[in-house]
Amino acid sequence: MRGRYFVLLCALAFVGCAYQLVHKGRINQSQVRAVKQGIQHTRQLSFKTDVPLLLESPAEARKILSEELSRKISDEEFRNEGAGGALVGLYPQGIDLKAANLKLLEDQVAAFYDGDEKIMVLLSGGTDAGLWFGLAQFIGQRDAVGQMVLAHELTHALQDQHFDLERKLDQLKEDDDRTLALSAVAEGDATLAGFDYVAGGLDPATVDKLVSDLSALPSEFVKDTPDIAPGVSEPVIFEYTAGAKFVAQALRRGGWSAVDAIYAKPPQSTRQVMHPSLYFEHFTSPVEVAFRCFDEPFDGWRKVEDDTLGEFLLQVLLKIHLKRQSEAELLAGYWRGDHMAILRKNSATAVAWLLVLESGYAADRFYSAYQEIAASLPEGLGVRRVERKGNSVLIVAGEAAPENRRIADCVWRTATVHALAPAAPTPMPVRAPSPTHHHAVFSVRPSMTSSHAEAADGWAVGTSR
C-alpha cells in the first residue's frame, strides 16, 4: 500500500557509490556532458530541455526528500495507508509508514531525479555500491558505477520528457498495483539503459546475464535494510529485478523502440510484469473490482482511501505469514483483481477488501489460508470477517465490530466485476542483432477437501476473534 509514493520513488537509484563525477566538492562537468550525450545515443532519445545537476550533502538531500514526500502524500494519508495495511497483515502493527519510507530513502539513495523540479540531485560522498559494483565488473566496467548511476537517473529524465511519466504515475495514485507495474517498467528501462551505456552496447547474452545477476538483489538489499518492513522494501526490489526482466523481453523483440511502445500501453497489473507472456504474447488484463458502499458515509464510517494491491503485494503479504514460500506464490498466482477501501470513524480504522480469484477452487484455498493468517495477527489488529462467495473472498478488518456484518452485506450487494479490455499492444517481431550498430538491437492440481461448511447460497463465512 504505497500509493503516490511511487511518483517519487520511480526516479531513484538506491545505490551508494564514490562518484568519479564529483571531486573535492565539485561536479566534473566534462564527464557529466559525456554521460548526457552518451545516454541519448544509447537510449535513442534526445533531451527536449537540459537537466540541471545539483550536488547536495546527505543531510540536505534528506531534507529535499522529506519535503517532496510531504508534498506528494499528507501525514493523514500515510497514517491511513499504514493502518489499513497493518489491519490486513501487509505491515507490522503500529508502523509509521512515512518514517519507514524516509529511512529507506535516506539509507539507500545516492542520486535522484526530481520530477517536479525537473532537476538531478547527486549526493556528495557515498558508500560502497555492493551488488552494483559486482554487476559492473562482469562487463569490465567496475570503475564506472558513478556513470552508470547518472545514466540511470538521466534515463528517468528522458522518460519524463518523452512519455510524461510523472503525470501517468499521478493518474494511478489510488491503484498501487498499476503504479507498481509502471514503476517497474521505468526502473527496468533505466537499469538496462545505464548498463548499456557503460558497456558500450549489450548483446542478448549479456542482458540475460544481467537480469540473472539482479536476482541477487533481494538478499543484498535485505542485508542493507534489516529494519525495513518487507511491505515497504520488497516493492522496491521488485521494480529493479522484475522490471529489468520485463523490459528485457521488449528489447529482445524490437530494441529500444519496443521499450518506448510500452509507455503508450503500459502493463495494467504487476501480474503482467511477473508473467511477461500475459503482456507480450496474449495480453491479459486484470478484472476491475468495485463496490459502492462508501461513496457516502455508512453507519458513521467514511472512506478515506481506495486501493488495489495486485498479485505482487498480495504475494508479499502471504510470504510474511505463511511458512512455505511456494504456497504464498501459488495462492498469489490465483489473483485476478481486488479492491480495498480504508474507512475511518472518529479515531477508528477499518478495511473492506474484496478479492477475485481464478476459480471457486482457488478462492477456497485462499480463504482457508487467510483464515489462518487472520487468527495469527496481533490482538490489536483483528480481521473480523473472512467470507467467500463463488470465486471471490471478502475480508473485513479493524474496529468495525458492531457494523462488520452490515459492511460485508453492503459490499456483496453492490460489488461489480468488469474485465478491462483496452487494445492490446502491437505485436513486436523479434529482430536479429545488427552487427554494424554500436549498441546492439535485441532479438525469456490436486483436489481439496473444504475445511468449512458452505451455505446453500454459496457463501462460506468465518469470523476471527
Secondary structure, 3 states (H helix, E strand, C coil): CCCCHHHHHCCEECCCCCCCCEECCEECHHHHHHHHHHHHHHHCCCCCCCCCEEEECHHHHHHHHHHHHHHHCCHHHHHHHHHHHHHHCCCCCCCCHHHHHHHHHHHHCCEEEECCCCEEEEECCCCCCCHHHHHHHCCCCHHHHHHHHHHHHHHHHHHHHHHCHHHHHHHCCCCHHHHHHHHHHHHHHHHHHHHHHHHCCCCHHHHHHHHHHHHHHHHHHHHHCCCCCHHHHHHHHHHHHHHHHHHHHHHHHHHHHHHHHHHHCCCCCHHHHHCCHHHHCCCCCCEEEECCCCCCCECCEEEEEEECCHHHHHHHHHHHHCCCHHHHHHHHCCEEEEEEEEEEECCEEEEEEEEEECCHHHHHHHHHHHHHHHHHCCCCCCEEEEEEECCEEEEEEECCHHHHHHHHHHHHHHCEEEECCCCCCCCCCCCCCCCCCCCCCCCCCCCCCCCCCCCCCCEEEEECC
